[in-house]
């Protein structure tokens, strides 16, 4: 029942649900106390509403943020409390006293202060916002001052409203005690604090505290581009949840031949970018992007099909390549939009054949097989389980944008899969790592995910008391404690290195100080490897685990697992690099033969029905090599899906890059000669101001992958 209430209220935990309930009850009690009247009930219920409101805002609760949509936002709730206090005074027979008029005048003046305070806070944020956000780009020619203290601007409106507490408390105490001076002092304290808070913001609007205008910043970026002369760009646009799609390419971009640049479009995604040595420029405005000097770029790489791609696709001096963010048999892997690119790079022969079968207009000669450079960290299977009992990873994909039952096993088979793994005759350890998009569209998927999480955690608790594992747990307790301590230490060191510069800097200040530091980057990589090792040592090899969030990464889970259960997605293709046994669920009940015909990655898999009764075949293959009848098929399929092991994928990727760069140079030279030396890019400049109009929500959604 509580879980249902949490889901309906759109809150994240029981504590949030309790706070929401207290706030919902508190305001009627405040109203009742004002009418009765009862000063003590008013004081207690008012304090409850303050505390509940504050807690829900600290948690960023969806529920409390939605209240403004029904005209009971935060300012209205504070005003309501103050009006009810005035009503309380009147009901107490104090309507003709100086205290009554002082309270009214004080609250009116206090609300008058909200306007200049809000205006100052808004102006400071606007004046601190640059047209670009950068990482590893030297903007030394632009004077970017330090950001105001975070305490001044973070949730500034909420902080200003809470300054009414001295006035509220003072008036209530005065009403009880009859000492009006306490009420006057409380009102004076509120007004003084409001004036001081507003005055504290004012200096940050002075010229030397402001970021230079857009023209100066863009000029500095152009000067840097002219000096750096990038040759290959990774271009990305997407939602906050899609950060993994660009993060998976960062290591590859650090190894490409030439001078790489990452070009992004959403400010919010920059903070979600993993640490990298590659220069990053985020340009939210389409017009600003079109005016950047990218004349030296010869190849643009696109991990996703989104509407904003058109802002760079329109540049004719570079070759455009779709590289995707995964290789699978999903329909998204053969999106008809792909034919707008000069080339489409796939991992192996399977990707080429996929486009041929789909017949969406992508020509065979425009497809290049480059492998998957990101898969280098995945370890090959030795043929035996890493630990005394095997680890099985359940990594379902998300529900997708439609209701196709074949999208994910989670809805129809997820609980059966996990239950059978947990109850297997020969014990296994279950690691559950859901897709980060799970439940964002389908509430049923979210509910199943929560039930599976509860199942795995409950089984972990039960296993901890099982006589088979208690002795192991006792023997390894000191080792686990040491690993936990190491995790804490490494996490603290990573946090100290995560962001350069001082704590509390805004995106403009971080752009100024975020310059590539090879020593720092190497230290971060070393610490992350230590963290991952300590994470898996911090609990027993028999303990079930739910893994969410960005750490440990999916590939780290691959290396820890001895087998995997998943769905048709790039996860299966990537897991193929390990050579380990795997199972795929036929959620749409197509039948084994038809399912394998439609989905290449399933041809060397144990095929599960929604009942998951076939799981024993997978478990037998892991525990006894003689029962692994699909080992040969997996090796053949691995090469078909991902390409050969030699030359390496990175070598093939760079070879394709060099070939395309040479093609772009030859094309540009030929066009330049034909048009009498005029730069090709100049022909594409638009003099009107309509260029921004291509950045419409409709264009983004129509081709979103």
Secondary structure, 3 states (H helix, E strand, C coil): CHHHHHHHHCCCCHHHHHHHHHHHHHHHHHHHHHHHCCHHHHHHHHHHHHHHHHHHHHCCCHHHHHHHHHCCCHHHHHHHHHHHHHHHHHHCCCCCCHHHHHHHHHHHHHHHHHHHHHHHHHHHHHHCCCCEEEECCCCCCCCCCCCCCHHHHCCHHHHHHHCCHHHHHHHHHHHHHCCHHHHHHHHHHHHHHHHHHHHHHHHHHCHHHCCCCHHHHHHHHHHHHHHHCCCEEEEECCCHHHHHHHHCCHHHHHHCCCCEEEEECCHHHHCCCCCCCCEEEEECCHHHHHCCCCCCCCEEEECCCCHHHHHHHCCCCCEEEECCCCCCCCHHHHCHHHHHCCEEEECCHHHHHHHHHHCCCCCHHHEEECCCHHHHHCCCCCCCCCCCCCEEEEECCCCCCCCCCCCCCHHHHHHHHHHHHHCCCCCCEEEECCCCCCCCCCHHHHHHHHHHHHHHHHHHHHHHCCHHHHHHHHHHHHHHHHHHHHHHHHHHHHHHHHCCCCCCCCHHHHHHHCCCCHHHHHHHHHHHHHHHHHHHHCCCCCCCEECCCCCCCHHHHHHHCCEEEECCCHHHHHHHHHCCEEEEECCCCCCHHHHHHHCHHHCCCEEECCCCCCHHHHHHHHHCHHHCCCHHHHHHHHHHHHCCCCCCHHHHHHHHHHHHHHHHHHHHHHHHHHCCCCCHHHHHCCCCCHHHHHCCHHHHHHCCC
